[in-house]
């Protein structure tokens, strides 16, 4: 039976990348590119094949009833009222959302407790929709005890960013959730900068954001100190004279499995930029939800990227799409 994937915001910068990634690994999934101006997605739908566009009004979802059965909704846009999540819960549709920060997950969590999901519900308000967390967990495998995890995402002014992404980045000047000495605290981002060393040896000032990587990694590793920072500057790609890349920096400190104290720094760099990497984070969740990886489709429930997908399989997929993951001492 043909599976149907609806991408809300499907012809935007990130939504388009998600659709193209899905089509690269699977020709059979029917893709619906939904938004307020569906004509803008016509060329992409033709390019993808086995795809069409649809009008989407987040304030009135009745029009979606005419589309027939949908297996998975990917919200590549802001859904402030959680209307798409509520629709998914009511209709037994799987849902992925990529915009929720740490202070925005309570409403949908309570909704999911009231109406247990029949299909997977996956909040991917992580750096690059879970890429950072999954790679950090791979780095964490070298440790028997982790004392701190410091994360940073570099955004290059040379890169084209969609309006949703630009709006999201503005939130770093507000408050951020961090874990410090085992306690959860909300801090004023402007008052708590951190200097982040990048690959050329220079440092950039970062400001914390309340991305879901922070609670995800704290829960997964037990680390008493975890934070994510937003930094701006020239990316690895730009410095090499090419296209702006999306660069992520992971630094973990603790006791290595050898019994010695140690620190590991991992860099993730996608030469095709932030939308390409974000869409890869979404792709590995789509594969697992729909069973496109050859395994039975995931059962209903609320998932995080690290509870849904295999770290090793996800990293293999990232690297297949050209992402570089390397140690940086």
N, C-alpha and C positions, 0 to 999 in steps of 0.2 A: 504494500500500500504506500502510495506517495506521501511523503511527509511535507508539511507546509510551514515555512518560516516567515513570519512577518517582522520586518525591521522598521520600527518607528523612527523616522529621521533617516530613512534608508538611502537617500540620495545626497546626504550631507557628506562632509569629508570623512568622518569616522564610519558612518553608516555604509557609505560606498565601499570602503576598504573591507568592512566585515562581509558584505555581499560578495566581493571579489575573492576573498579568502575562502569562503564556503564553496563557491563555484570551482575554485582550483582543486579542491579535494573531493568534490562530489558533484556529479552532473544531474542527479535525480531529484534532489530536494527542490521543491517549488519555492521560489523566493518572491515575496510581496514587498515592494518598496513603498512605504506609506508615509504621507506627510500632507501638509496643507496645500502644496502646489505640485501635485503628482506629475504634471507635464514635464517638470524639471528632471524627473527620473526616467523618462521614456527612452532616452538614448542608452542609459546604463542597463535598463531592463532588456533592451534588444541585444546589447553586448553580452550580457550574462547568459541569455537563453533560458528557457523554462522559467521565466520571471514576468511579472507585471507590476503595475503601479496601482495605488489606491489612495483615495482621499482619507485623511485622518484628522479629526477634530478632537483634541483631548478633552474638551468640555462636553462632547456628545459622541459617545462611541457606538451609538445605534447603527451607524453606517457599516460597521465591521461585520454585522450579522449577515450582510449580503455576500461576504467573502467565502462563506462556507467554513469548514473545520480548519482551525489553526492549531498546530502542535506546539509552537514556541513563539513567544513575542520577545524580541530584543529591543529594549528602549535605548536608542542611541541619541536621546534628547532628554531634556528636563521634563519631569512629570510631577509637578509640585503637589498635586492632590492625590497622587498614587492611583489614578484612575485605571491605568493599564495593569497595575499589580492586582487591584481589586477585581478587575475583569478576569484576570488569569485565575485567581482563587475561585471565583464564582463558576467559571466555565471549565475548570480542570485543564487549563493551558499552562505550559511551562513558561517561565519568565526570567529574563536576565535584564538587570538595570545597571548602568555604568556611572551614575552620577551621585549616588548617595554618599555623603560624608558621615563621619562618626556621630555627629549630633542630629542626624536625620533618619536613622534606621529604626527608632523606637515605634513609630506609627505602623509601619508595615510588619514589624515583628509581632506586635499585638494582634494585627489583622490575621496573620498566619496562625497565631495561637488559637484565635476564635474559629478560623476556617482552615483546618489542617490541609496543606496543599496536596492535591492528587498527583501533581507533576512537580518537578523541581522548580524552586524559586531561588535565584542566585543573585545576591547583591554584589556587584563588582566595582564598588567605589574605592578600589585600590589603585595604586600607581600602575598605569597601563593595564587596567582591568585584571589585575592579579599576577602579571608577569613578575613584578618586583618580589612579591611574597613567595612565589614558587621558586625563583632562583635563590632567594635568601635562605629558604629551607634546605636547598641543596648545599649551600655553603655551611649551614649550621650542622650538617652531618659530621663535620670534622671535630665537633666539640662534645665533650661530656658534660660541660656546664657552661652556660652562657651568661655573661654579666651585662653586656650591653649590645644593642643593635642600633646602629645609626644609618639611616637611609637618606638618599637625596636624589631628586630627579632634576636634571638640567634641561631647561627650555631655551632654545636658541631663537633670538629675535629674527633670524633669517628664514625661519620656517613658517610656512602658512599654517595658521591655526583657525579652526572653525569658531563661530561665535559662542557655542556652548563651552568650548575648552577655554577660551579667553575669559568668559564669565566665571568659570570654575576657578581659574588661577587667581582671580581677584580676591577670592575668599581667604588667601593666605595672610592678608593683612588683618584678619579678624582673630578669633581665638582658635586654639588648636588643642587636641587631646594628645597628651604624651604620658608615658609611664616613667616615673622617676623614683628610684629607690623603692620599688615595689608598689608605689601608690599611683593611682590615676589622678591626674590634675589637668585642669583646663588653664592654658596660659595665653597671654596676649602676645601674638606672634611678633609684633614689632619690638617688644621689649626682651625677646629671648632669641636673638640671632645665634647662628653657629657657623664657624668657618669650615668649609668643605674643601678638601684637596681633590683636584681633578687630575687627569692623566698627564698633563704637561708639567705637573709639579706646583702650579700656582694654586691659590685658594680663592674661593668665591664665598660671599656671605649668603647663607641660607636662612630662610624663615620657615617655622614649622607650620604644617597643615594637618588637619584631622582626617587623614585618609584611613581607610579600613586596614591597611597594612599594619598599623600600629597595634590595634587589638588582636588582629589575626596572628601576628608573630609573637606577641606576648603570651597568648593562649597556647600556641603550638610549641614554644620553646621554654616558657617559664622565665624568660629574661626579665629582670627587674627594671631595666632601663631600655626604653624603645622610643624612637622619634623619627619622623619623616620631615625633611626640609625641601623647600622649593628654592632652586637656584637658577639664575639666569646668566648666560654668557655664551661664548663661542663653543660649539659642540666639536667633537672629534672630527666629524665630517667637514665642518666649515674650516677648521684649522688646517685640514689636509687639502683645502682648495676645492672641495666638492660640495655636494648637497648637504644641508644641515641634517645631522643625525639626532636620534633620541637617545640620550645617555642616562643610565641609572647607576648610582654608586651605592654599594652595600659594604658596610664595615661591621664586623662582628668580633667581639673580644670576650675571652673567657678562658676556660681550661680545655686544652686540646685532648683528644682521646689518648694521646701519648702520656698524659699526666702533667704536661708542662703548660704554663700560662702562654697564651698566644693571641694573635690577632690575624684576621684574614680580611682582605679587601677584594671584592668582586665587582667588575664593571660589566654592564650590559649595554651594548650599543647597536642600535638598528640604523643602518645607513639610509633606510627609506623613511625615517622620521616617526613622529609621535603617533600619527593616525594609523600607520602601518603596524606599529608595535601594539597599540591599544587594541586594534582589531584582532591581533594574534591572541591576546589574552582572552578575548571573547570567543574566538574560534575554538580553543581547546575545551571551553565549557560547552559550546554548542555540540561538538563532537560527542562528548560524554552524555549529554542530556538526550540526544537523539539516537545514540548508539551508532554513530557514523564511524566509530573506531573498531567496529566488528564485535563489540561486546553488547550484552543486553542493555537497552535504554535504562537510564538511571531512574530509580523509584522516586515517588513523591517525597517532598520535604524541603526544608530550607538548608541550603548548602553555602559554603564558602569555597573559593577556588581550591584551597588545600584539602578540603574534605570531599571534593567532587572528582578531581583529576589526579592522575599519577604525576608526581614531580618529574620523574625521569622521562616519561612519555611527552609531557608538556615541553620540557627543554629540548627534546629531540625535534619536536615540531617547530619550535622557535628557530632553531639552528637550520632546519630545512628551508625556512623562509629567509635565510640570510642574516639572522641576528648573531652577533659576536658576543660571546660570554667568556671573560678571561680574568685571571687573577691580576691584581695590581698592588704590588708591595710598596 
